[in-house]
Amino acid sequence: MKSSRQKGKLIHWQDERGFGFVRPDDGTSEIFLHISEFQNLHCRPKVGDIIYYKTIRKKGKLRAIRAAIATFKKLLKGLAI
């Protein structure tokens, strides 16, 4: 199942275990996010970060994939020549 890019806020993060949960901007249920799903990660995620992601359903539950922290997305866009 393909999904479009979504945006949400990281509301819980367990850095030592490498996972957390995103609250989608559209108000739907929280979505699981694993550290391995971040693309080009240059710093550790933290609660309050804005996350862009896609979703898949795995074992009956939604999870975030192909995630990016919004601040780095904007930074990289600004550095483009």
N, C-alpha and C positions, 0 to 999 in steps of 0.2 A: 504494500500500500504506500503510495507516494503522498507526501504532505507538503504544503507550502511552508515557507519560512515563517516562524512565529517569534514573538517577543514576550519576555516575562522578567520577573525580578527574582533573584536568588534569595529565598527566605530562610533556608536552613543549609548549613554546610558542615560536614564532619571531615576536616582536612586530613586527620590521621587515618581515616578510612577511605577517603577519596570519593565521597558521594554526598549528594544533597538533594534539595527539592526546589523547583521553580514554580512560582505562581504566575500563570499566564495572564497577560493583560486583558484577555477577554473574559476573565472571571471564572473560567472552568477549573476543574480540580487540579491540585498540585501534581507536578510531573517529576518523576525520578530522573536524576542526572548523575552519570558516573564520570569521573575525571578523564577516562580514556576517550570520551566522546568530544572533547574539546579539540578544535583544529588550531594549529599554530599557537599553542598556549605559551605565553611568555611570563606569566605570573600566576600564582595560585588564586583561584576564585575566592570571593569573600561575600558574606551576607550583604545584600543591598546592591550587588552588581546587576546590571541589566544584561540579560542573556538573549541572544538570537539562536534559534534552534529549529530543527525539524523533529517530528515524532514518528515512532513506530509502536505497534502493539506487540508486546512480548509476554508470553504466559498470561494473557488476558489483561495486562496492564500497560498503560501508556508509559513510554520512556523517551527522554530527549536524546537526539543524536545530532551529529554535525554541529556542535555548539560553538559559539564564539562570544566572548565578553565584548559588550558594546563599546567600551572605551578604547579597546585596541582596534576595533573595526574602524572607528573614526580616525584614530591616529594613523593607521596604515593608509587610509584614503587621503589624508592630509599630506602624507609624505610622497605620494605619487607625483612623478615629474611629467 
